[in-house]
Amino acid sequence: MGFYLLMKKASLAGAFFVPAIWLSAAQAEVFCPAPTTLGTFEVQRVVDGDTVRLKDGRSVRMIGVNAPETGKKGRPDEPFAVAARQRLQALVDASGGRVGVVAGREGKDRYGRTLAHLYGANGANLEAQLLAEGLGFLVAVAPNVDLVACQQAAERSARAARLGLWRQSPVQKTSQIKQSGFAVVSGRVSKVERNRGGIWIELQDSLVLRVAPNLVGQFDNALLKRLQGQDIEARGWVLDRSRRGGLKSGQARWLLPITDSGMLQLAQ
């Protein structure tokens, strides 16, 4: 049960019409099928399971999926990181090395990468394909949330079939959090509060979820208040407030900013 409210489709102004061969193979069961107009671009290389570099020089971070991290600076690959990269490479290869690109409402991330949805030659959304195979986690970061509903459905299918990352549950209890970084967590809501800092949802004194003031209007506040006493599941990038003296007396050590209602649901 998600709390996501579907937004209007992003404008595709400036995109050009896709040759018919690109969409003729699309199937009815494909999650998040391509729009009728779509710019296509040649891929230079697949960086990892959620990022590609185009031959025009752009590095594209795929919207809606967070793939396991490949090892950097001596760290080992996370489980299924190599499988996710290899699968994305196979999807790109199957499309003749070209992908359809639909830019997000917010066009760049803080690293300067282009934020976009990618599509294969069969009209299928590549993020949703990875999600449906359990090779990434759904992420919803406003304002780039146009496809959250269908991407949620793709992830649910992988979860039900226990594919990839869902073969063994990756969901952590709040008491199990040991480090910062992306996580899917579950716990019981002990308190819901709203103040000038936004909405704060406390989970068993271990973790607090925060909706920033500028995002509060995108959430159903009455629904959030009714979460008290409920077991919920949340996902996102956990922050350690004890670093750099940021933890005050009585505060939960771990903070998880919630960027869209698609990152929050009742526990399964």
Helices and strands as residue ranges (DSSP letters): H 20-23, E 39-48, E 51-54, E 59-62, E 65-66, H 81-94, E 98-108, E 114-119, H 126-132, E 137-138, H 148-161, G 164-166, E 172-173, G 174-176, E 181-195, E 198-203, E 207-211, G 213-218, H 221-225, E 231-240, G 243-245, E 254-257, G 261-263, E 264-266
